[in-house]
């Protein structure tokens, strides 16, 4: 038995559960690819920041330290985060 339903969007056609599951699977794979790309870019940024010979300190909007590179750690005595 095939069950079909309308998506609720104007002009939308009926879709089967299989169609919806395929769409969800595609979205999950897409999200996974974006997460992997974001992780890679973060790693590249950290390598760059750690290789800078000057102290690098990053803070959030209320001045909480969220990142120190090795030079900043040695200058401030604070542990790296």
C-alpha positions in Angstrom: 0.0 0.0 0.0 1.4 3.4 -1.0 0.5 6.3 1.2 0.8 9.8 -0.3 0.3 13.1 1.3 0.4 16.8 0.4 3.3 18.9 1.7 1.1 21.8 2.6 2.9 24.1 0.2 0.8 25.9 -2.5 0.9 24.0 -5.7 2.6 21.0 -4.1 1.9 17.6 -5.4 1.3 14.4 -3.5 4.5 12.7 -2.2 5.1 9.2 -0.9 6.8 8.3 2.3 9.7 7.0 0.2 10.1 10.4 -1.5 10.2 12.1 1.9 12.7 9.7 3.3 15.0 10.2 0.3 14.8 13.9 0.8 15.6 13.6 4.4 18.6 11.3 3.6 19.9 13.8 1.1 19.6 16.6 3.7 21.4 14.5 6.3 24.2 13.8 3.9 24.4 17.5 2.9 24.6 18.5 6.5 27.3 16.0 7.2 29.3 17.3 4.3 28.9 20.9 5.6 30.0 19.8 9.0 33.1 18.1 7.6 34.0 21.2 5.6 33.5 23.4 8.6 35.8 21.2 10.7 38.5 21.3 8.1 38.4 25.1 7.9 38.5 25.3 11.7 41.6 23.1 11.7 43.2 25.2 9.1 42.5 28.4 11.0 43.9 26.9 14.2 47.1 25.8 12.4 47.5 29.3 11.0 46.8 31.0 14.4 49.3 28.6 16.2 52.0 29.3 13.7 51.9 33.1 14.1 54.9 34.4 16.0 52.9 37.1 17.8 50.5 36.6 20.6 46.9 36.0 19.4 44.0 36.3 21.9 40.4 36.0 20.8 37.5 37.0 22.9 33.7 36.8 22.7 31.4 39.9 22.8 31.7 40.2 26.6 35.5 39.9 26.6 35.7 36.3 27.8 38.9 34.8 26.3 38.0 32.0 23.9 41.4 31.3 22.3 45.1 31.9 23.0 47.9 30.7 20.8 51.1 29.4 22.3 52.8 32.8 22.3 49.9 34.4 24.1 49.8 31.5 26.6 53.5 32.0 27.4 53.1 35.8 27.8 50.0 35.7 30.0 50.6 32.4 31.9 47.0 31.4 31.1 46.3 27.9 29.8 45.2 27.6 26.2 41.6 26.9 25.4 
